[in-house]
């Protein structure tokens, strides 16, 4: 396989450049026609041309000869397919490149990376199934029932790859399987989530739910609902929240919600919604709470 051709195209797409755009950037030291021949694998440039391309694309010369090949199918991902094709391609190629570096380092260090899904055989049809899935995963990963101090580190410790990428598009994150079902990957929008750690933790677990839960048979709206519920169940288990709230409640105070938020790293809105899912508060109170919450900004 001509790795140079594939890697050149990847580097160009990561920079959001067309063939003509790259030719213009290097002031036609290499023409569009020559670049096309490089990407088609018809010609391999000499060291001088590789140096020009490396500088223009912001990569090291040895980047072009890496043999890692990753297959990542995200064309039908609902969180990405609404983007302009150029930006969608750029994000995917950056993710491939970052993941390739990740895997090369693990290979050098001899790190075991095999992933196993402890909840793959739990059918998801109801909130009860979500609770079982979250409790099973916490048990299998030895997490107990307390707060999760570092969600990203937790996922990486269990061989889920997590990448953070800058994008101007309005997305929190997306997930996919790489090379078939071998490598679970979560990509988060660094530009959007860097200042909101609670949301970052929640979104990482929400994308984990898409990877692990058997929800593909459901409609998109219901699928999102269950993945949201799983993320909150992972952040604060059922019995833990019952203990924090002292059982069924007719109302909640902002002070106690703020204390739970600080301890468990979960937003007030998510806490209240979870309390409703567990029938600790009524649907009507949830609606009233959101009205007041919005009024307070």
SEMARMI-118037 format. One line per 2 residues: number of its first residue (from 1); their letters; for each residue x, y, z of N, C-alpha, C. Coordinates in steps of 0.05 Angstrom, whole numbers. Example, Ala and Ser with C-alpha at 12.3 -4.5 7.8 and 13.67 -1.06 7.14 Angstrom:
2
1 = as = 264:-114:156:246:-90:156:264:-66:156 ~ 257:-45:142:273:-21:143:258:1:157
end
This chain:
297
1 = xx = 17:-24:0:0:0:0:18:25:0 ~ 9:46:-15:24:71:-16:14:88:7
3 = xx = 28:86:30:20:101:54:22:132:50 ~ 42:139:34:46:168:30:22:181:17
5 = xx = 10:169:-2:-14:180:-16:-37:184:4 ~ -42:164:20:-64:166:40:-58:187:61
7 = xx = -34:188:70:-27:207:92:-26:236:81 ~ -18:240:57:-19:267:45:-47:277:44
9 = xx = -65:260:34:-93:268:32:-105:275:60 ~ -98:258:79:-108:262:106:-98:289:117
11 = xx = -72:295:114:-61:320:123:-74:344:110 ~ -79:342:84:-92:364:69:-120:369:80
13 = xx = -135:347:84:-163:350:93:-164:360:122 ~ -144:352:139:-143:363:166:-140:393:166
15 = xx = -127:403:146:-123:432:144:-145:446:129 ~ -165:430:120:-188:442:107:-182:453:79
17 = xx = -162:441:65:-153:451:40:-162:433:17 ~ -169:445:-6:-172:431:-31:-144:427:-43
19 = xx = -143:412:-64:-117:409:-79:-107:436:-88 ~ -126:452:-99:-118:479:-109:-110:497:-85
21 = xx = -125:494:-63:-118:510:-39:-90:504:-29 ~ -83:478:-29:-56:471:-21:-35:482:-40
23 = xx = -40:479:-66:-22:490:-86:-18:520:-83 ~ -40:534:-77:-38:563:-73:-22:569:-48
25 = xx = -26:553:-27:-12:558:-1:18:556:-5 ~ 27:537:-21:56:534:-26:65:549:-51
27 = xx = 48:568:-59:55:586:-82:63:570:-107 ~ 48:548:-111:52:531:-135:80:520:-139
29 = xx = 95:518:-116:120:503:-118:115:474:-126 ~ 91:465:-119:81:439:-129:53:445:-140
31 = xx = 49:438:-165:23:445:-178:1:427:-168 ~ -24:436:-174:-47:420:-167:-46:393:-181
33 = xx = -37:392:-206:-35:367:-220:-15:348:-207 ~ 8:358:-198:28:341:-185:17:331:-158
35 = xx = 3:349:-144:-8:340:-118:-28:318:-122 ~ -44:320:-143:-64:299:-150:-50:273:-155
37 = xx = -28:273:-169:-12:249:-175:-1:237:-149 ~ 8:254:-131:18:244:-105:-4:229:-90
39 = xx = -29:242:-89:-51:230:-74:-62:205:-87 ~ -59:203:-113:-68:179:-126:-47:156:-125
41 = xx = -24:163:-114:-3:142:-112:12:138:-137 ~ 10:155:-157:24:152:-182:53:160:-180
43 = xx = 59:179:-162:86:190:-158:91:194:-129 ~ 116:189:-120:124:196:-92:144:218:-95
45 = xx = 140:241:-82:157:264:-85:185:259:-72 ~ 204:276:-80:230:274:-68:231:288:-41
47 = xx = 253:287:-28:255:298:-1:250:328:0 ~ 258:343:-21:253:372:-21:223:378:-21
49 = xx = 208:363:-38:180:367:-40:166:359:-14 ~ 175:337:-2:164:328:23:168:350:45
51 = xx = 191:363:44:196:384:63:177:408:60 ~ 171:415:35:152:437:29:125:429:39
53 = xx = 116:405:34:90:396:42:88:394:73 ~ 109:385:86:109:383:115:104:410:128
55 = xx = 119:430:118:117:457:130:89:469:125 ~ 79:465:101:53:476:94:30:464:110
57 = xx = 33:438:115:11:423:128:15:419:158 ~ 37:429:169:42:428:198:46:400:209
59 = xx = 60:383:193:66:356:203:96:351:199 ~ 106:331:213:134:322:209:136:306:184
61 = xx = 160:306:171:163:290:147:157:261:150 ~ 164:249:174:159:221:178:129:214:180
63 = xx = 112:235:184:83:231:186:73:217:161 ~ 84:224:138:74:214:112:79:184:108
65 = xx = 95:172:125:102:144:121:92:126:143 ~ 75:136:161:63:120:182:46:98:169
67 = xx = 47:74:179:32:52:167:5:46:181 ~ -2:62:201:-28:57:215:-51:65:196
69 = xx = -69:46:191:-92:50:175:-117:47:192 ~ -134:68:194:-157:67:210:-182:70:193
71 = xx = -202:53:198:-227:55:185:-248:66:204 ~ -259:89:197:-278:103:215:-302:112:198
73 = xx = -324:99:201:-348:106:186:-367:123:202 ~ -367:149:196:-385:167:211:-403:183:192
75 = xx = -404:174:167:-420:189:147:-449:192:155 ~ -460:171:168:-489:172:176:-493:181:205
77 = xx = -471:189:218:-474:198:246:-492:223:246 ~ -514:222:261:-533:245:260:-521:271:271
79 = xx = -501:269:288:-489:293:300:-469:306:281 ~ -461:292:260:-441:303:241:-453:308:213
81 = xx = -473:293:206:-483:295:178:-496:322:172 ~ -503:337:193:-515:364:188:-493:385:182
83 = xx = -468:378:186:-446:397:182:-440:400:152 ~ -428:422:144:-417:423:117:-397:401:113
85 = xx = -397:389:89:-380:365:84:-350:371:90 ~ -341:395:84:-313:402:88:-306:401:118
87 = xx = -323:412:135:-316:412:164:-319:383:175 ~ -339:369:166:-343:341:175:-318:324:168
89 = xx = -308:328:143:-284:313:135:-260:321:151 ~ -258:347:157:-235:357:172:-234:345:200
91 = xx = -258:344:213:-259:333:240:-252:303:240 ~ -263:289:221:-258:260:219:-228:254:215
93 = xx = -216:269:197:-187:265:191:-169:272:214 ~ -176:293:229:-161:300:253:-164:278:274
95 = xx = -188:268:277:-193:246:296:-176:221:289 ~ -176:215:263:-160:192:254:-130:196:260
97 = xx = -121:220:255:-92:226:259:-85:224:289 ~ -102:237:306:-97:236:335:-98:208:346
99 = xx = -118:193:336:-121:165:346:-97:148:337 ~ -87:153:313:-64:138:302:-40:143:321
101 = xx = -35:168:329:-13:174:348:-17:159:374 ~ -42:159:384:-50:146:409:-42:116:407
103 = xx = -50:103:385:-46:75:382:-16:68:379 ~ -2:85:365:27:80:361:41:81:388
105 = xx = 34:100:405:46:103:431:40:78:448 ~ 15:69:448:8:45:463:23:21:453
107 = xx = 27:20:427:42:-3:415:71:-2:425 ~ 83:21:424:111:24:433:114:16:462
109 = xx = 95:25:479:96:20:508:86:-8:515 ~ 75:-23:496:65:-50:501:41:-50:518
111 = xx = 23:-30:515:-1:-28:532:-23:-45:520 ~ -36:-61:536:-59:-78:528:-83:-59:523
113 = xx = -95:-62:500:-117:-43:493:-143:-57:485 ~ -145:-82:491:-170:-97:483:-193:-86:499
115 = xx = -215:-80:485:-239:-70:499:-261:-91:501 ~ -274:-92:524:-296:-110:528:-320:-94:538
117 = xx = -344:-99:527:-368:-85:535:-383:-102:556 ~ -383:-95:581:-396:-111:602:-426:-110:601
119 = xx = -438:-92:586:-467:-90:586:-480:-95:559 ~ -465:-108:541:-474:-112:514:-499:-130:512
121 = xx = -503:-147:532:-526:-165:531:-550:-156:547 ~ -550:-131:555:-573:-120:569:-592:-106:550
123 = xx = -615:-116:544:-634:-103:525:-645:-78:538 ~ -647:-56:522:-656:-31:533:-684:-24:522
125 = xx = -704:-24:541:-731:-17:533:-744:3:553 ~ -731:6:576:-744:23:597:-722:35:615
127 = xx = -731:53:632:-714:66:652:-702:44:670 ~ -717:24:676:-707:2:693:-683:-11:681
129 = xx = -684:-15:654:-661:-27:640:-636:-9:642 ~ -641:18:640:-619:37:642:-605:35:669
131 = xx = -621:33:690:-610:31:717:-593:6:720 ~ -604:-16:709:-589:-42:710:-562:-39:695
133 = xx = -563:-27:672:-539:-24:655:-518:-7:670 ~ -526:16:681:-508:34:695:-496:20:720
135 = xx = -514:6:735:-504:-7:760:-485:-30:753 ~ -491:-45:731:-474:-67:722:-446:-56:714
137 = xx = -446:-34:698:-421:-23:689:-404:-13:713 ~ -417:1:731:-403:10:755:-391:-13:771
139 = xx = -406:-35:773:-396:-58:787:-373:-71:773 ~ -376:-75:746:-355:-88:730:-329:-71:730
141 = xx = -332:-45:730:-308:-28:730:-299:-20:758 ~ -312:-31:779:-303:-27:806:-305:2:815
143 = xx = -328:15:809:-331:43:815:-347:49:840 ~ -359:29:853:-375:34:876:-399:51:870
145 = xx = -408:67:890:-432:84:886:-426:113:891 ~ -401:120:893:-394:148:899:-390:164:874
147 = xx = -379:188:877:-375:207:855:-352:197:837 ~ -353:203:812:-332:196:793:-313:221:791
149 = xx = -289:218:800:-271:241:802:-261:250:775 ~ -256:232:756:-244:238:730:-256:220:709
151 = xx = -277:230:696:-292:214:677:-274:207:652 ~ -260:226:642:-243:221:618:-221:201:625
153 = xx = -208:204:647:-188:185:656:-200:157:660 ~ -224:156:671:-237:130:675:-242:116:649
155 = xx = -252:130:629:-257:118:603:-231:108:590 ~ -211:124:592:-185:116:580:-173:92:594
157 = xx = -177:91:620:-167:68:636:-180:42:627 ~ -204:44:616:-219:20:607:-219:18:576
159 = xx = -199:30:564:-193:27:535:-213:39:517 ~ -228:60:527:-244:76:509:-227:101:502
161 = xx = -222:105:476:-206:127:468:-222:153:468 ~ -211:174:480:-225:200:482:-207:221:470
163 = xx = -217:235:449:-202:257:437:-218:283:439 ~ -203:305:442:-216:331:443:-206:347:419
165 = xx = -224:357:403:-218:371:378:-232:398:377 ~ -218:418:367:-230:444:364:-247:445:338
167 = xx = -271:455:341:-289:458:318:-307:482:323 ~ -312:497:301:-330:520:303:-360:511:302
169 = xx = -364:486:295:-391:476:292:-404:471:319 ~ -431:472:320:-446:469:345:-450:439:351
171 = xx = -430:425:361:-434:398:370:-418:395:396 ~ -429:378:414:-415:373:439:-396:350:435
173 = xx = -404:329:420:-387:306:416:-401:286:399 ~ -386:266:391:-397:243:376:-380:219:382
175 = xx = -389:196:374:-374:171:380:-376:153:355 ~ -358:134:354:-358:115:333:-340:91:340
177 = xx = -343:69:326:-325:47:329:-305:48:306 ~ -280:43:312:-259:44:292:-249:16:286
179 = xx = -243:11:260:-235:-16:251:-255:-37:260 ~ -279:-34:251:-300:-52:259:-310:-46:287
181 = xx = -310:-66:304:-319:-62:332:-295:-65:351 ~ -271:-58:341:-247:-63:358:-240:-39:376
183 = xx = -244:-15:367:-235:8:382:-258:28:386 ~ -268:32:411:-289:51:417:-276:79:418
185 = xx = -287:98:404:-276:125:403:-297:146:409 ~ -290:165:427:-307:187:434:-292:213:426
187 = xx = -305:230:411:-293:256:404:-309:278:416 ~ -296:296:431:-310:318:444:-301:345:431
189 = xx = -319:364:431:-313:390:420:-299:407:441 ~ -273:408:440:-257:423:459:-265:452:461
191 = xx = -270:464:438:-276:493:437:-302:499:452 ~ -320:480:453:-346:485:465:-347:476:494
193 = xx = -331:456:502:-334:444:528:-312:451:548 ~ -291:464:539:-268:469:557:-275:485:582
195 = xx = -295:502:580:-302:519:603:-326:508:619 ~ -336:485:611:-360:474:625:-354:445:632
197 = xx = -339:440:653:-331:413:660:-354:394:666 ~ -376:404:678:-399:386:683:-411:376:657
199 = xx = -413:393:638:-424:386:612:-405:367:597 ~ -379:371:600:-359:354:587:-362:326:598
201 = xx = -364:323:624:-366:297:637:-392:283:628 ~ -414:298:628:-439:287:619:-438:278:590
203 = xx = -427:294:573:-427:287:545:-409:263:539 ~ -387:261:553:-370:237:550:-385:212:557
205 = xx = -400:213:578:-416:189:586:-440:185:568 ~ -451:206:558:-473:204:538:-463:189:513
207 = xx = -440:197:504:-429:183:480:-421:154:487 ~ -412:150:511:-406:122:520:-431:105:518
209 = xx = -454:117:526:-479:103:524:-485:94:495 ~ -480:112:476:-485:105:448:-468:82:439
211 = xx = -444:80:450:-425:58:443:-434:32:456 ~ -442:33:481:-446:8:496:-474:-2:497
213 = xx = -494:15:497:-521:6:500:-533:-5:475 ~ -550:-25:478:-565:-37:456:-589:-20:450
215 = xx = -585:3:436:-607:22:431:-612:27:401 ~ -597:14:384:-599:20:355:-626:14:343
217 = xx = -642:-3:357:-668:-10:347:-689:12:353 ~ -682:32:369:-700:52:378:-700:76:359
219 = xx = -722:92:360:-723:117:346:-703:136:357 ~ -694:155:341:-672:173:349:-678:188:375
221 = xx = -703:198:378:-711:213:402:-709:196:427 ~ -719:171:425:-718:153:448:-690:145:454
223 = xx = -674:141:433:-646:133:437:-631:155:453 ~ -635:180:445:-622:202:459:-632:204:488
225 = xx = -658:199:492:-669:200:520:-655:179:537 ~ -652:155:527:-640:134:543:-610:139:548
227 = xx = -597:150:528:-568:156:531:-564:178:552 ~ -582:198:552:-581:219:572:-585:206:600
229 = xx = -605:188:602:-611:176:628:-587:159:638 ~ -574:145:619:-551:129:627:-528:147:637
231 = xx = -523:170:624:-502:188:633:-507:197:661 ~ -532:205:668:-538:215:694:-537:192:715
233 = xx = -545:168:707:-544:145:724:-515:138:731 ~ -497:142:712:-468:137:718:-457:158:736
235 = xx = -466:183:733:-455:205:749:-465:203:778 ~ -490:195:782:-501:193:809:-521:169:810
237 = xx = -513:146:821:-530:122:821:-556:127:835 ~ -575:109:829:-602:111:840:-603:113:871
239 = xx = -591:94:884:-592:94:913:-577:118:925 ~ -556:127:912:-541:150:922:-558:175:921
241 = xx = -572:179:899:-589:203:897:-612:201:917 ~ -624:178:920:-645:175:940:-635:182:968
243 = xx = -611:174:974:-600:180:1000:-595:210:1003 ~ -584:223:982:-579:251:982:-604:268:986
245 = xx = -626:259:974:-651:274:975:-669:265:998 ~ -663:242:1010:-679:232:1032:-706:220:1024
247 = xx = -708:210:999:-733:197:990:-749:216:973 ~ -775:210:970:-792:227:953:-795:255:964
249 = xx = -796:274:945:-797:303:953:-819:318:939 ~ -830:338:952:-849:355:939:-836:380:927
251 = xx = -811:386:936:-796:408:924:-767:405:931 ~ -750:420:916:-721:419:920:-711:447:923
253 = xx = -690:451:938:-678:478:941:-653:480:923 ~ -648:504:914:-624:508:898:-599:503:914
255 = xx = -599:508:940:-576:504:957:-568:474:957 ~ -587:457:961:-581:428:962:-572:418:935
257 = xx = -585:428:914:-577:420:887:-549:429:880 ~ -542:453:890:-514:463:885:-494:445:900
259 = xx = -501:436:924:-483:419:939:-479:392:925 ~ -500:380:914:-499:355:900:-483:359:874
261 = xx = -488:381:860:-473:387:836:-443:388:841 ~ -436:402:862:-407:404:868:-394:377:875
263 = xx = -408:361:890:-397:335:899:-395:315:876 ~ -416:314:858:-417:293:838:-411:303:810
265 = xx = -406:329:806:-399:339:780:-421:335:760 ~ -445:342:767:-469:338:750:-486:364:752
267 = xx = -496:373:730:-511:398:730:-537:396:747 ~ -547:420:756:-572:420:771:-595:409:754
269 = xx = -596:417:728:-617:408:711:-617:377:709 ~ -593:365:706:-591:336:704:-600:323:730
271 = xx = -593:335:752:-601:323:778:-632:322:780 ~ -644:345:773:-673:346:776:-687:327:756
273 = xx = -676:326:732:-688:307:712:-685:278:721 ~ -662:273:733:-658:245:744:-677:239:767
275 = xx = -681:259:784:-700:255:806:-728:249:795 ~ -735:261:773:-761:256:760:-761:227:749
277 = xx = -739:219:735:-738:192:724:-741:171:745 ~ -731:177:769:-732:158:791:-758:161:808
279 = xx = -775:179:799:-801:185:812:-798:195:840 ~ -775:210:845:-771:223:871:-785:250:871
281 = xx = -790:261:848:-807:285:845:-827:280:823 ~ -847:297:821:-868:293:801:-860:306:775
283 = xx = -873:298:753:-870:311:727:-878:340:729 ~ -899:346:743:-909:373:746:-888:391:760
285 = xx = -875:380:781:-855:396:795:-831:401:777 ~ -824:381:761:-802:385:742:-807:409:724
287 = xx = -831:411:713:-839:433:695:-837:459:710 ~ -847:460:735:-846:484:751:-818:493:756
289 = xx = -801:473:762:-773:479:768:-759:492:744 ~ -764:481:720:-751:492:696:-761:520:690
291 = xx = -786:526:696:-796:553:692:-781:573:710 ~ -778:565:736:-763:582:755:-734:584:747
293 = xx = -722:562:740:-694:561:733:-688:580:709 ~ -706:579:689:-702:597:666:-706:626:673
295 = xx = -725:631:691:-730:659:699:-706:671:714 ~ -692:653:728:-668:662:743:-643:663:725
297 = x = -646:655:700:-624:657:682:-604:635:686
end
